[in-house]
């Protein structure tokens, strides 16, 4: 049940958060990446559109992980916070 980026709908920043339009085989999803997650994913801290685009695939994998574990939000949204990135990285290192 992997999420894929939606064609012709690029990621964007709004209200300090990154937004990534994605879809799985049954629904369209909006992945919302918090400012803290954007800043905390790499050094130096940066919450720009460039950072969002640089890590868009990773944020999509984190969102897929949350969806697979039943932690998606209401109305087809998935919030990605820094804690989610850390949990996903930890789970991947255990593989």
PyMOL Python script that loads the backbone (N, CA, C, O; Angstrom):
from pymol import cmd

cmd.read_pdbstr("""\
ATOM      1  N   UNK A   1       0.838  -1.185   0.000  1.00  0.00           N
ATOM      2  CA  UNK A   1       0.000   0.000   0.000  1.00  0.00           C
ATOM      3  C   UNK A   1       0.886   1.252   0.000  1.00  0.00           C
ATOM      4  O   UNK A   1       0.679   2.165   0.799  1.00  0.00           O
ATOM      5  N   UNK A   2       1.830   1.284  -0.865  1.00  0.00           N
ATOM      6  CA  UNK A   2       2.779   2.385  -0.942  1.00  0.00           C
ATOM      7  C   UNK A   2       2.137   3.633  -1.535  1.00  0.00           C
ATOM      8  O   UNK A   2       1.393   3.564  -2.514  1.00  0.00           O
ATOM      9  N   UNK A   3       2.437   4.763  -0.928  1.00  0.00           N
ATOM     10  CA  UNK A   3       1.968   6.036  -1.458  1.00  0.00           C
ATOM     11  C   UNK A   3       2.882   6.486  -2.581  1.00  0.00           C
ATOM     12  O   UNK A   3       4.094   6.276  -2.535  1.00  0.00           O
ATOM     13  N   UNK A   4       2.290   7.104  -3.585  1.00  0.00           N
ATOM     14  CA  UNK A   4       3.029   7.649  -4.717  1.00  0.00           C
ATOM     15  C   UNK A   4       2.658   9.125  -4.866  1.00  0.00           C
ATOM     16  O   UNK A   4       1.528   9.519  -4.579  1.00  0.00           O
ATOM     17  N   UNK A   5       3.614   9.933  -5.316  1.00  0.00           N
ATOM     18  CA  UNK A   5       3.300  11.334  -5.581  1.00  0.00           C
ATOM     19  C   UNK A   5       2.295  11.426  -6.716  1.00  0.00           C
ATOM     20  O   UNK A   5       2.345  10.649  -7.670  1.00  0.00           O
ATOM     21  N   UNK A   6       1.387  12.378  -6.603  1.00  0.00           N
ATOM     22  CA  UNK A   6       0.374  12.580  -7.641  1.00  0.00           C
ATOM     23  C   UNK A   6       0.969  13.399  -8.777  1.00  0.00           C
ATOM     24  O   UNK A   6       1.553  14.458  -8.544  1.00  0.00           O
ATOM     25  N   UNK A   7       0.822  12.911 -10.010  1.00  0.00           N
ATOM     26  CA  UNK A   7       1.383  13.648 -11.146  1.00  0.00           C
ATOM     27  C   UNK A   7       0.725  15.019 -11.309  1.00  0.00           C
ATOM     28  O   UNK A   7      -0.465  15.195 -11.047  1.00  0.00           O
ATOM     29  N   UNK A   8       1.519  15.965 -11.741  1.00  0.00           N
ATOM     30  CA  UNK A   8       1.058  17.324 -12.015  1.00  0.00           C
ATOM     31  C   UNK A   8       0.620  18.103 -10.782  1.00  0.00           C
ATOM     32  O   UNK A   8       0.017  19.170 -10.906  1.00  0.00           O
ATOM     33  N   UNK A   9       0.920  17.574  -9.573  1.00  0.00           N
ATOM     34  CA  UNK A   9       0.621  18.295  -8.334  1.00  0.00           C
ATOM     35  C   UNK A   9       1.911  18.348  -7.509  1.00  0.00           C
ATOM     36  O   UNK A   9       2.177  17.435  -6.727  1.00  0.00           O
ATOM     37  N   UNK A  10       2.706  19.394  -7.673  1.00  0.00           N
ATOM     38  CA  UNK A  10       3.998  19.447  -6.997  1.00  0.00           C
ATOM     39  C   UNK A  10       3.866  19.724  -5.491  1.00  0.00           C
ATOM     40  O   UNK A  10       2.881  20.313  -5.049  1.00  0.00           O
ATOM     41  N   UNK A  11       4.852  19.300  -4.723  1.00  0.00           N
ATOM     42  CA  UNK A  11       4.891  19.649  -3.297  1.00  0.00           C
ATOM     43  C   UNK A  11       4.997  21.171  -3.139  1.00  0.00           C
ATOM     44  O   UNK A  11       5.521  21.861  -4.013  1.00  0.00           O
ATOM     45  N   UNK A  12       4.493  21.679  -2.018  1.00  0.00           N
ATOM     46  CA  UNK A  12       4.527  23.120  -1.785  1.00  0.00           C
ATOM     47  C   UNK A  12       4.551  23.400  -0.297  1.00  0.00           C
ATOM     48  O   UNK A  12       4.247  22.523   0.512  1.00  0.00           O
ATOM     49  N   UNK A  13       4.916  24.626   0.065  1.00  0.00           N
ATOM     50  CA  UNK A  13       4.923  25.090   1.451  1.00  0.00           C
ATOM     51  C   UNK A  13       3.730  26.017   1.644  1.00  0.00           C
ATOM     52  O   UNK A  13       3.488  26.915   0.837  1.00  0.00           O
ATOM     53  N   UNK A  14       2.990  25.787   2.721  1.00  0.00           N
ATOM     54  CA  UNK A  14       1.897  26.686   3.093  1.00  0.00           C
ATOM     55  C   UNK A  14       1.784  26.687   4.608  1.00  0.00           C
ATOM     56  O   UNK A  14       1.803  25.634   5.245  1.00  0.00           O
ATOM     57  N   UNK A  15       1.667  27.883   5.178  1.00  0.00           N
ATOM     58  CA  UNK A  15       1.531  28.033   6.628  1.00  0.00           C
ATOM     59  C   UNK A  15       2.649  27.312   7.376  1.00  0.00           C
ATOM     60  O   UNK A  15       2.391  26.618   8.359  1.00  0.00           O
ATOM     61  N   UNK A  16       3.881  27.471   6.920  1.00  0.00           N
ATOM     62  CA  UNK A  16       5.086  26.913   7.537  1.00  0.00           C
ATOM     63  C   UNK A  16       5.250  25.412   7.356  1.00  0.00           C
ATOM     64  O   UNK A  16       6.299  24.873   7.708  1.00  0.00           O
ATOM     65  N   UNK A  17       4.263  24.726   6.827  1.00  0.00           N
ATOM     66  CA  UNK A  17       4.341  23.279   6.667  1.00  0.00           C
ATOM     67  C   UNK A  17       4.476  22.906   5.195  1.00  0.00           C
ATOM     68  O   UNK A  17       3.989  23.607   4.309  1.00  0.00           O
ATOM     69  N   UNK A  18       5.153  21.779   4.960  1.00  0.00           N
ATOM     70  CA  UNK A  18       5.236  21.246   3.617  1.00  0.00           C
ATOM     71  C   UNK A  18       3.994  20.416   3.313  1.00  0.00           C
ATOM     72  O   UNK A  18       3.433  19.780   4.205  1.00  0.00           O
ATOM     73  N   UNK A  19       3.575  20.424   2.076  1.00  0.00           N
ATOM     74  CA  UNK A  19       2.410  19.654   1.633  1.00  0.00           C
ATOM     75  C   UNK A  19       2.815  18.839   0.411  1.00  0.00           C
ATOM     76  O   UNK A  19       3.371  19.372  -0.549  1.00  0.00           O
ATOM     77  N   UNK A  20       2.530  17.539   0.460  1.00  0.00           N
ATOM     78  CA  UNK A  20       2.871  16.649  -0.642  1.00  0.00           C
ATOM     79  C   UNK A  20       1.612  15.902  -1.071  1.00  0.00           C
ATOM     80  O   UNK A  20       1.136  15.040  -0.333  1.00  0.00           O
ATOM     81  N   UNK A  21       1.061  16.211  -2.242  1.00  0.00           N
ATOM     82  CA  UNK A  21      -0.093  15.466  -2.750  1.00  0.00           C
ATOM     83  C   UNK A  21       0.352  14.044  -3.141  1.00  0.00           C
ATOM     84  O   UNK A  21       1.263  13.876  -3.952  1.00  0.00           O
ATOM     85  N   UNK A  22      -0.295  13.035  -2.563  1.00  0.00           N
ATOM     86  CA  UNK A  22       0.063  11.646  -2.813  1.00  0.00           C
ATOM     87  C   UNK A  22      -1.209  10.821  -2.996  1.00  0.00           C
ATOM     88  O   UNK A  22      -2.316  11.312  -2.773  1.00  0.00           O
ATOM     89  N   UNK A  23      -1.040   9.575  -3.399  1.00  0.00           N
ATOM     90  CA  UNK A  23      -2.184   8.681  -3.583  1.00  0.00           C
ATOM     91  C   UNK A  23      -1.732   7.248  -3.373  1.00  0.00           C
ATOM     92  O   UNK A  23      -0.565   6.914  -3.576  1.00  0.00           O
ATOM     93  N   UNK A  24      -2.677   6.401  -2.962  1.00  0.00           N
ATOM     94  CA  UNK A  24      -2.471   4.957  -3.001  1.00  0.00           C
ATOM     95  C   UNK A  24      -3.515   4.403  -3.969  1.00  0.00           C
ATOM     96  O   UNK A  24      -4.140   5.167  -4.705  1.00  0.00           O
ATOM     97  N   UNK A  25      -3.706   3.107  -3.974  1.00  0.00           N
ATOM     98  CA  UNK A  25      -4.627   2.531  -4.953  1.00  0.00           C
ATOM     99  C   UNK A  25      -6.100   2.838  -4.668  1.00  0.00           C
ATOM    100  O   UNK A  25      -6.954   2.578  -5.515  1.00  0.00           O
ATOM    101  N   UNK A  26      -6.409   3.386  -3.487  1.00  0.00           N
ATOM    102  CA  UNK A  26      -7.813   3.625  -3.151  1.00  0.00           C
ATOM    103  C   UNK A  26      -8.186   5.076  -2.885  1.00  0.00           C
ATOM    104  O   UNK A  26      -9.366   5.425  -2.933  1.00  0.00           O
ATOM    105  N   UNK A  27      -7.197   5.934  -2.603  1.00  0.00           N
ATOM    106  CA  UNK A  27      -7.543   7.301  -2.199  1.00  0.00           C
ATOM    107  C   UNK A  27      -6.417   8.277  -2.515  1.00  0.00           C
ATOM    108  O   UNK A  27      -5.257   7.891  -2.663  1.00  0.00           O
ATOM    109  N   UNK A  28      -6.787   9.544  -2.615  1.00  0.00           N
ATOM    110  CA  UNK A  28      -5.817  10.625  -2.686  1.00  0.00           C
ATOM    111  C   UNK A  28      -5.536  11.092  -1.263  1.00  0.00           C
ATOM    112  O   UNK A  28      -6.446  11.199  -0.440  1.00  0.00           O
ATOM    113  N   UNK A  29      -4.274  11.367  -0.989  1.00  0.00           N
ATOM    114  CA  UNK A  29      -3.839  11.770   0.345  1.00  0.00           C
ATOM    115  C   UNK A  29      -3.073  13.076   0.255  1.00  0.00           C
ATOM    116  O   UNK A  29      -2.443  13.370  -0.760  1.00  0.00           O
ATOM    117  N   UNK A  30      -3.132  13.857   1.324  1.00  0.00           N
ATOM    118  CA  UNK A  30      -2.277  15.022   1.451  1.00  0.00           C
ATOM    119  C   UNK A  30      -1.362  14.773   2.640  1.00  0.00           C
ATOM    120  O   UNK A  30      -1.816  14.671   3.780  1.00  0.00           O
ATOM    121  N   UNK A  31      -0.075  14.677   2.358  1.00  0.00           N
ATOM    122  CA  UNK A  31       0.918  14.496   3.406  1.00  0.00           C
ATOM    123  C   UNK A  31       1.370  15.891   3.830  1.00  0.00           C
ATOM    124  O   UNK A  31       1.840  16.681   3.011  1.00  0.00           O
ATOM    125  N   UNK A  32       1.220  16.179   5.119  1.00  0.00           N
ATOM    126  CA  UNK A  32       1.598  17.477   5.658  1.00  0.00           C
ATOM    127  C   UNK A  32       2.825  17.276   6.542  1.00  0.00           C
ATOM    128  O   UNK A  32       2.774  16.577   7.554  1.00  0.00           O
ATOM    129  N   UNK A  33       3.921  17.902   6.139  1.00  0.00           N
ATOM    130  CA  UNK A  33       5.193  17.780   6.852  1.00  0.00           C
ATOM    131  C   UNK A  33       5.373  19.024   7.708  1.00  0.00           C
ATOM    132  O   UNK A  33       5.423  20.136   7.183  1.00  0.00           O
ATOM    133  N   UNK A  34       5.469  18.845   9.019  1.00  0.00           N
ATOM    134  CA  UNK A  34       5.580  20.000   9.908  1.00  0.00           C
ATOM    135  C   UNK A  34       6.901  20.736   9.708  1.00  0.00           C
ATOM    136  O   UNK A  34       7.887  20.174   9.232  1.00  0.00           O
ATOM    137  N   UNK A  35       6.887  21.984  10.078  1.00  0.00           N
ATOM    138  CA  UNK A  35       8.098  22.810  10.015  1.00  0.00           C
ATOM    139  C   UNK A  35       9.230  22.149  10.798  1.00  0.00           C
ATOM    140  O   UNK A  35      10.376  22.135  10.347  1.00  0.00           O
ATOM    141  N   UNK A  36       8.911  21.608  11.958  1.00  0.00           N
ATOM    142  CA  UNK A  36       9.930  20.971  12.785  1.00  0.00           C
ATOM    143  C   UNK A  36      10.554  19.774  12.079  1.00  0.00           C
ATOM    144  O   UNK A  36      11.760  19.552  12.182  1.00  0.00           O
ATOM    145  N   UNK A  37       9.743  19.002  11.364  1.00  0.00           N
ATOM    146  CA  UNK A  37      10.280  17.857  10.625  1.00  0.00           C
ATOM    147  C   UNK A  37      11.164  18.330   9.478  1.00  0.00           C
ATOM    148  O   UNK A  37      12.215  17.741   9.224  1.00  0.00           O
ATOM    149  N   UNK A  38      10.752  19.381   8.786  1.00  0.00           N
ATOM    150  CA  UNK A  38      11.575  19.938   7.710  1.00  0.00           C
ATOM    151  C   UNK A  38      12.914  20.423   8.250  1.00  0.00           C
ATOM    152  O   UNK A  38      13.962  20.169   7.656  1.00  0.00           O
ATOM    153  N   UNK A  39      12.871  21.121   9.379  1.00  0.00           N
ATOM    154  CA  UNK A  39      14.098  21.658   9.960  1.00  0.00           C
ATOM    155  C   UNK A  39      14.983  20.568  10.554  1.00  0.00           C
ATOM    156  O   UNK A  39      16.210  20.668  10.513  1.00  0.00           O
ATOM    157  N   UNK A  40      14.364  19.535  11.103  1.00  0.00           N
ATOM    158  CA  UNK A  40      15.118  18.539  11.850  1.00  0.00           C
ATOM    159  C   UNK A  40      15.670  17.383  11.041  1.00  0.00           C
ATOM    160  O   UNK A  40      16.445  16.586  11.570  1.00  0.00           O
ATOM    161  N   UNK A  41      15.300  17.267   9.784  1.00  0.00           N
ATOM    162  CA  UNK A  41      15.688  16.114   8.986  1.00  0.00           C
ATOM    163  C   UNK A  41      17.157  16.181   8.555  1.00  0.00           C
ATOM    164  O   UNK A  41      17.756  15.152   8.243  1.00  0.00           O
ATOM    165  N   UNK A  42      17.738  17.382   8.536  1.00  0.00           N
ATOM    166  CA  UNK A  42      19.135  17.546   8.131  1.00  0.00           C
ATOM    167  C   UNK A  42      19.666  18.845   8.732  1.00  0.00           C
ATOM    168  O   UNK A  42      18.903  19.675   9.227  1.00  0.00           O
ATOM    169  N   UNK A  43      20.957  19.001   8.679  1.00  0.00           N
ATOM    170  CA  UNK A  43      21.597  20.194   9.206  1.00  0.00           C
ATOM    171  C   UNK A  43      22.198  20.987   8.051  1.00  0.00           C
ATOM    172  O   UNK A  43      22.728  20.392   7.113  1.00  0.00           O
ATOM    173  N   UNK A  44      22.129  22.296   8.098  1.00  0.00           N
ATOM    174  CA  UNK A  44      21.523  23.151   9.121  1.00  0.00           C
ATOM    175  C   UNK A  44      20.004  23.138   9.013  1.00  0.00           C
ATOM    176  O   UNK A  44      19.465  22.814   7.955  1.00  0.00           O
ATOM    177  N   UNK A  45      19.299  23.488  10.101  1.00  0.00           N
ATOM    178  CA  UNK A  45      17.843  23.522  10.069  1.00  0.00           C
ATOM    179  C   UNK A  45      17.344  24.425   8.941  1.00  0.00           C
ATOM    180  O   UNK A  45      17.845  25.532   8.743  1.00  0.00           O
ATOM    181  N   UNK A  46      16.351  23.932   8.211  1.00  0.00           N
ATOM    182  CA  UNK A  46      15.822  24.666   7.064  1.00  0.00           C
ATOM    183  C   UNK A  46      14.408  24.160   6.791  1.00  0.00           C
ATOM    184  O   UNK A  46      14.175  22.955   6.701  1.00  0.00           O
ATOM    185  N   UNK A  47      13.481  25.086   6.662  1.00  0.00           N
ATOM    186  CA  UNK A  47      12.096  24.713   6.376  1.00  0.00           C
ATOM    187  C   UNK A  47      11.666  25.256   5.024  1.00  0.00           C
ATOM    188  O   UNK A  47      10.525  25.683   4.850  1.00  0.00           O
ATOM    189  N   UNK A  48      12.580  25.236   4.075  1.00  0.00           N
ATOM    190  CA  UNK A  48      12.307  25.802   2.759  1.00  0.00           C
ATOM    191  C   UNK A  48      11.681  24.780   1.811  1.00  0.00           C
ATOM    192  O   UNK A  48      11.637  23.582   2.091  1.00  0.00           O
ATOM    193  N   UNK A  49      11.202  25.295   0.686  1.00  0.00           N
ATOM    194  CA  UNK A  49      10.682  24.410  -0.349  1.00  0.00           C
ATOM    195  C   UNK A  49      11.802  23.526  -0.904  1.00  0.00           C
ATOM    196  O   UNK A  49      11.560  22.380  -1.283  1.00  0.00           O
ATOM    197  N   UNK A  50      13.015  24.056  -0.951  1.00  0.00           N
ATOM    198  CA  UNK A  50      14.150  23.264  -1.424  1.00  0.00           C
ATOM    199  C   UNK A  50      14.376  22.045  -0.533  1.00  0.00           C
ATOM    200  O   UNK A  50      14.636  20.951  -1.035  1.00  0.00           O
ATOM    201  N   UNK A  51      14.280  22.225   0.785  1.00  0.00           N
ATOM    202  CA  UNK A  51      14.439  21.096   1.718  1.00  0.00           C
ATOM    203  C   UNK A  51      13.317  20.091   1.499  1.00  0.00           C
ATOM    204  O   UNK A  51      13.558  18.884   1.474  1.00  0.00           O
ATOM    205  N   UNK A  52      12.094  20.583   1.341  1.00  0.00           N
ATOM    206  CA  UNK A  52      10.958  19.695   1.093  1.00  0.00           C
ATOM    207  C   UNK A  52      11.208  18.855  -0.155  1.00  0.00           C
ATOM    208  O   UNK A  52      11.015  17.639  -0.139  1.00  0.00           O
ATOM    209  N   UNK A  53      11.635  19.499  -1.228  1.00  0.00           N
ATOM    210  CA  UNK A  53      11.881  18.776  -2.475  1.00  0.00           C
ATOM    211  C   UNK A  53      13.046  17.800  -2.348  1.00  0.00           C
ATOM    212  O   UNK A  53      13.016  16.719  -2.936  1.00  0.00           O
ATOM    213  N   UNK A  54      14.058  18.171  -1.593  1.00  0.00           N
ATOM    214  CA  UNK A  54      15.222  17.297  -1.412  1.00  0.00           C
ATOM    215  C   UNK A  54      14.849  16.005  -0.684  1.00  0.00           C
ATOM    216  O   UNK A  54      15.398  14.943  -0.978  1.00  0.00           O
ATOM    217  N   UNK A  55      13.919  16.097   0.260  1.00  0.00           N
ATOM    218  CA  UNK A  55      13.550  14.948   1.089  1.00  0.00           C
ATOM    219  C   UNK A  55      12.137  14.431   0.814  1.00  0.00           C
ATOM    220  O   UNK A  55      11.585  13.683   1.621  1.00  0.00           O
ATOM    221  N   UNK A  56      11.553  14.820  -0.311  1.00  0.00           N
ATOM    222  CA  UNK A  56      10.170  14.463  -0.600  1.00  0.00           C
ATOM    223  C   UNK A  56       9.963  12.948  -0.620  1.00  0.00           C
ATOM    224  O   UNK A  56       8.949  12.468  -0.114  1.00  0.00           O
ATOM    225  N   UNK A  57      10.882  12.196  -1.182  1.00  0.00           N
ATOM    226  CA  UNK A  57      10.730  10.729  -1.224  1.00  0.00           C
ATOM    227  C   UNK A  57      10.768  10.132   0.178  1.00  0.00           C
ATOM    228  O   UNK A  57       9.989   9.232   0.493  1.00  0.00           O
ATOM    229  N   UNK A  58      11.667  10.625   1.015  1.00  0.00           N
ATOM    230  CA  UNK A  58      11.754  10.118   2.381  1.00  0.00           C
ATOM    231  C   UNK A  58      10.473  10.433   3.154  1.00  0.00           C
ATOM    232  O   UNK A  58       9.946   9.571   3.859  1.00  0.00           O
ATOM    233  N   UNK A  59       9.970  11.663   3.026  1.00  0.00           N
ATOM    234  CA  UNK A  59       8.727  12.009   3.715  1.00  0.00           C
ATOM    235  C   UNK A  59       7.578  11.133   3.221  1.00  0.00           C
ATOM    236  O   UNK A  59       6.707  10.758   4.006  1.00  0.00           O
ATOM    237  N   UNK A  60       7.565  10.809   1.945  1.00  0.00           N
ATOM    238  CA  UNK A  60       6.552   9.895   1.409  1.00  0.00           C
ATOM    239  C   UNK A  60       6.666   8.506   2.021  1.00  0.00           C
ATOM    240  O   UNK A  60       5.649   7.864   2.286  1.00  0.00           O
ATOM    241  N   UNK A  61       7.885   8.034   2.248  1.00  0.00           N
ATOM    242  CA  UNK A  61       8.080   6.724   2.883  1.00  0.00           C
ATOM    243  C   UNK A  61       7.632   6.746   4.344  1.00  0.00           C
ATOM    244  O   UNK A  61       7.055   5.776   4.836  1.00  0.00           O
ATOM    245  N   UNK A  62       7.900   7.852   5.029  1.00  0.00           N
ATOM    246  CA  UNK A  62       7.429   7.985   6.413  1.00  0.00           C
ATOM    247  C   UNK A  62       5.899   7.971   6.439  1.00  0.00           C
ATOM    248  O   UNK A  62       5.304   7.311   7.290  1.00  0.00           O
ATOM    249  N   UNK A  63       5.264   8.687   5.522  1.00  0.00           N
ATOM    250  CA  UNK A  63       3.799   8.707   5.454  1.00  0.00           C
ATOM    251  C   UNK A  63       3.250   7.326   5.145  1.00  0.00           C
ATOM    252  O   UNK A  63       2.245   6.920   5.727  1.00  0.00           O
ATOM    253  N   UNK A  64       3.888   6.597   4.242  1.00  0.00           N
ATOM    254  CA  UNK A  64       3.469   5.226   3.938  1.00  0.00           C
ATOM    255  C   UNK A  64       3.564   4.361   5.187  1.00  0.00           C
ATOM    256  O   UNK A  64       2.658   3.577   5.469  1.00  0.00           O
ATOM    257  N   UNK A  65       4.649   4.498   5.933  1.00  0.00           N
ATOM    258  CA  UNK A  65       4.843   3.756   7.189  1.00  0.00           C
ATOM    259  C   UNK A  65       3.694   4.054   8.157  1.00  0.00           C
ATOM    260  O   UNK A  65       3.133   3.137   8.756  1.00  0.00           O
ATOM    261  N   UNK A  66       3.348   5.328   8.310  1.00  0.00           N
ATOM    262  CA  UNK A  66       2.245   5.687   9.211  1.00  0.00           C
ATOM    263  C   UNK A  66       0.927   5.103   8.723  1.00  0.00           C
ATOM    264  O   UNK A  66       0.145   4.591   9.524  1.00  0.00           O
ATOM    265  N   UNK A  67       0.671   5.173   7.419  1.00  0.00           N
ATOM    266  CA  UNK A  67      -0.563   4.631   6.853  1.00  0.00           C
ATOM    267  C   UNK A  67      -0.647   3.128   7.085  1.00  0.00           C
ATOM    268  O   UNK A  67      -1.698   2.613   7.466  1.00  0.00           O
ATOM    269  N   UNK A  68       0.451   2.431   6.857  1.00  0.00           N
ATOM    270  CA  UNK A  68       0.478   0.974   7.056  1.00  0.00           C
ATOM    271  C   UNK A  68       0.266   0.578   8.510  1.00  0.00           C
ATOM    272  O   UNK A  68      -0.184  -0.532   8.791  1.00  0.00           O
ATOM    273  N   UNK A  69       0.586   1.477   9.436  1.00  0.00           N
ATOM    274  CA  UNK A  69       0.416   1.200  10.858  1.00  0.00           C
ATOM    275  C   UNK A  69      -0.852   1.840  11.429  1.00  0.00           C
ATOM    276  O   UNK A  69      -0.993   1.981  12.644  1.00  0.00           O
ATOM    277  N   UNK A  70      -1.777   2.227  10.536  1.00  0.00           N
ATOM    278  CA  UNK A  70      -3.079   2.727  10.975  1.00  0.00           C
ATOM    279  C   UNK A  70      -3.030   4.083  11.638  1.00  0.00           C
ATOM    280  O   UNK A  70      -3.866   4.386  12.489  1.00  0.00           O
ATOM    281  N   UNK A  71      -2.062   4.909  11.263  1.00  0.00           N
ATOM    282  CA  UNK A  71      -1.912   6.201  11.925  1.00  0.00           C
ATOM    283  C   UNK A  71      -2.117   7.367  10.974  1.00  0.00           C
ATOM    284  O   UNK A  71      -1.473   8.407  11.110  1.00  0.00           O
ATOM    285  N   UNK A  72      -3.002   7.195  10.023  1.00  0.00           N
ATOM    286  CA  UNK A  72      -3.352   8.295   9.122  1.00  0.00           C
ATOM    287  C   UNK A  72      -4.397   9.175   9.790  1.00  0.00           C
ATOM    288  O   UNK A  72      -5.110   8.737  10.692  1.00  0.00           O
ATOM    289  N   UNK A  73      -4.477  10.416   9.340  1.00  0.00           N
ATOM    290  CA  UNK A  73      -5.441  11.338   9.918  1.00  0.00           C
ATOM    291  C   UNK A  73      -6.799  11.267   9.240  1.00  0.00           C
ATOM    292  O   UNK A  73      -7.040  10.427   8.373  1.00  0.00           O
ATOM    293  N   UNK A  74      -7.664  12.156   9.649  1.00  0.00           N
ATOM    294  CA  UNK A  74      -8.990  12.252   9.058  1.00  0.00           C
ATOM    295  C   UNK A  74      -8.899  12.950   7.717  1.00  0.00           C
ATOM    296  O   UNK A  74      -7.937  13.666   7.439  1.00  0.00           O
ATOM    297  N   UNK A  75      -9.894  12.737   6.901  1.00  0.00           N
ATOM    298  CA  UNK A  75     -10.034  13.415   5.610  1.00  0.00           C
ATOM    299  C   UNK A  75      -8.813  13.215   4.721  1.00  0.00           C
ATOM    300  O   UNK A  75      -8.364  14.154   4.063  1.00  0.00           O
ATOM    301  N   UNK A  76      -8.276  12.003   4.697  1.00  0.00           N
ATOM    302  CA  UNK A  76      -7.154  11.635   3.832  1.00  0.00           C
ATOM    303  C   UNK A  76      -5.929  12.524   4.013  1.00  0.00           C
ATOM    304  O   UNK A  76      -5.293  12.925   3.039  1.00  0.00           O
ATOM    305  N   UNK A  77      -5.602  12.830   5.273  1.00  0.00           N
ATOM    306  CA  UNK A  77      -4.371  13.558   5.567  1.00  0.00           C
ATOM    307  C   UNK A  77      -3.463  12.691   6.427  1.00  0.00           C
ATOM    308  O   UNK A  77      -3.924  11.891   7.241  1.00  0.00           O
ATOM    309  N   UNK A  78      -2.171  12.866   6.227  1.00  0.00           N
ATOM    310  CA  UNK A  78      -1.165  12.202   7.047  1.00  0.00           C
ATOM    311  C   UNK A  78      -0.168  13.270   7.464  1.00  0.00           C
ATOM    312  O   UNK A  78       0.518  13.851   6.623  1.00  0.00           O
ATOM    313  N   UNK A  79      -0.090  13.526   8.756  1.00  0.00           N
ATOM    314  CA  UNK A  79       0.861  14.498   9.284  1.00  0.00           C
ATOM    315  C   UNK A  79       2.177  13.788   9.564  1.00  0.00           C
ATOM    316  O   UNK A  79       2.197  12.722  10.181  1.00  0.00           O
ATOM    317  N   UNK A  80       3.268  14.379   9.111  1.00  0.00           N
ATOM    318  CA  UNK A  80       4.600  13.847   9.390  1.00  0.00           C
ATOM    319  C   UNK A  80       5.306  14.835  10.303  1.00  0.00           C
ATOM    320  O   UNK A  80       5.597  15.969   9.924  1.00  0.00           O
ATOM    321  N   UNK A  81       5.573  14.369  11.523  1.00  0.00           N
ATOM    322  CA  UNK A  81       6.285  15.171  12.513  1.00  0.00           C
ATOM    323  C   UNK A  81       7.692  14.607  12.692  1.00  0.00           C
ATOM    324  O   UNK A  81       7.990  13.510  12.219  1.00  0.00           O
ATOM    325  N   UNK A  82       8.554  15.358  13.375  1.00  0.00           N
ATOM    326  CA  UNK A  82       9.928  14.903  13.561  1.00  0.00           C
ATOM    327  C   UNK A  82       9.966  13.559  14.289  1.00  0.00           C
ATOM    328  O   UNK A  82      10.825  12.726  14.003  1.00  0.00           O
ATOM    329  N   UNK A  83       9.044  13.343  15.226  1.00  0.00           N
ATOM    330  CA  UNK A  83       8.989  12.070  15.946  1.00  0.00           C
ATOM    331  C   UNK A  83       8.708  10.908  14.994  1.00  0.00           C
ATOM    332  O   UNK A  83       9.227   9.807  15.177  1.00  0.00           O
ATOM    333  N   UNK A  84       7.891  11.160  13.984  1.00  0.00           N
ATOM    334  CA  UNK A  84       7.575  10.125  12.988  1.00  0.00           C
ATOM    335  C   UNK A  84       8.806   9.781  12.154  1.00  0.00           C
ATOM    336  O   UNK A  84       9.046   8.613  11.847  1.00  0.00           O
ATOM    337  N   UNK A  85       9.584  10.798  11.789  1.00  0.00           N
ATOM    338  CA  UNK A  85      10.808  10.567  11.022  1.00  0.00           C
ATOM    339  C   UNK A  85      11.777   9.734  11.851  1.00  0.00           C
ATOM    340  O   UNK A  85      12.379   8.788  11.342  1.00  0.00           O
ATOM    341  N   UNK A  86      11.931  10.085  13.138  1.00  0.00           N
ATOM    342  CA  UNK A  86      12.839   9.343  14.012  1.00  0.00           C
ATOM    343  C   UNK A  86      12.380   7.895  14.175  1.00  0.00           C
ATOM    344  O   UNK A  86      13.204   6.981  14.146  1.00  0.00           O
ATOM    345  N   UNK A  87      11.078   7.675  14.344  1.00  0.00           N
ATOM    346  CA  UNK A  87      10.545   6.312  14.484  1.00  0.00           C
ATOM    347  C   UNK A  87      10.780   5.507  13.205  1.00  0.00           C
ATOM    348  O   UNK A  87      11.190   4.348  13.265  1.00  0.00           O
ATOM    349  N   UNK A  88      10.521   6.120  12.051  1.00  0.00           N
ATOM    350  CA  UNK A  88      10.724   5.452  10.766  1.00  0.00           C
ATOM    351  C   UNK A  88      12.187   5.085  10.571  1.00  0.00           C
ATOM    352  O   UNK A  88      12.500   3.979  10.131  1.00  0.00           O
ATOM    353  N   UNK A  89      13.087   6.014  10.900  1.00  0.00           N
ATOM    354  CA  UNK A  89      14.518   5.732  10.772  1.00  0.00           C
ATOM    355  C   UNK A  89      14.931   4.594  11.690  1.00  0.00           C
ATOM    356  O   UNK A  89      15.720   3.732  11.303  1.00  0.00           O
ATOM    357  N   UNK A  90      14.401   4.592  12.902  1.00  0.00           N
ATOM    358  CA  UNK A  90      14.703   3.534  13.864  1.00  0.00           C
ATOM    359  C   UNK A  90      14.208   2.180  13.361  1.00  0.00           C
ATOM    360  O   UNK A  90      14.917   1.179  13.472  1.00  0.00           O
ATOM    361  N   UNK A  91      13.010   2.144  12.815  1.00  0.00           N
ATOM    362  CA  UNK A  91      12.435   0.890  12.296  1.00  0.00           C
ATOM    363  C   UNK A  91      13.249   0.379  11.122  1.00  0.00           C
ATOM    364  O   UNK A  91      13.447  -0.829  10.985  1.00  0.00           O
ATOM    365  N   UNK A  92      13.726   1.287  10.269  1.00  0.00           N
ATOM    366  CA  UNK A  92      14.539   0.890   9.108  1.00  0.00           C
ATOM    367  C   UNK A  92      15.907   0.366   9.529  1.00  0.00           C
ATOM    368  O   UNK A  92      16.445  -0.543   8.896  1.00  0.00           O
ATOM    369  N   UNK A  93      16.470   0.928  10.584  1.00  0.00           N
ATOM    370  CA  UNK A  93      17.795   0.485  11.014  1.00  0.00           C
ATOM    371  C   UNK A  93      17.744  -0.905  11.613  1.00  0.00           C
ATOM    372  O   UNK A  93      18.761  -1.594  11.684  1.00  0.00           O
ATOM    373  N   UNK A  94      16.549  -1.325  12.050  1.00  0.00           N
ATOM    374  CA  UNK A  94      16.377  -2.658  12.621  1.00  0.00           C
ATOM    375  C   UNK A  94      16.178  -3.739  11.581  1.00  0.00           C
ATOM    376  O   UNK A  94      16.096  -4.917  11.928  1.00  0.00           O
ATOM    377  N   UNK A  95      16.099  -3.367  10.308  1.00  0.00           N
ATOM    378  CA  UNK A  95      15.873  -4.355   9.240  1.00  0.00           C
ATOM    379  C   UNK A  95      17.123  -5.105   8.908  1.00  0.00           C
ATOM    380  O   UNK A  95      17.109  -5.971   8.033  1.00  0.00           O
TER     381      UNK A  95
END
""", "prot")
cmd.dss("prot")
cmd.show_as("cartoon", "prot")
cmd.util.cbc("prot")
cmd.orient("prot")
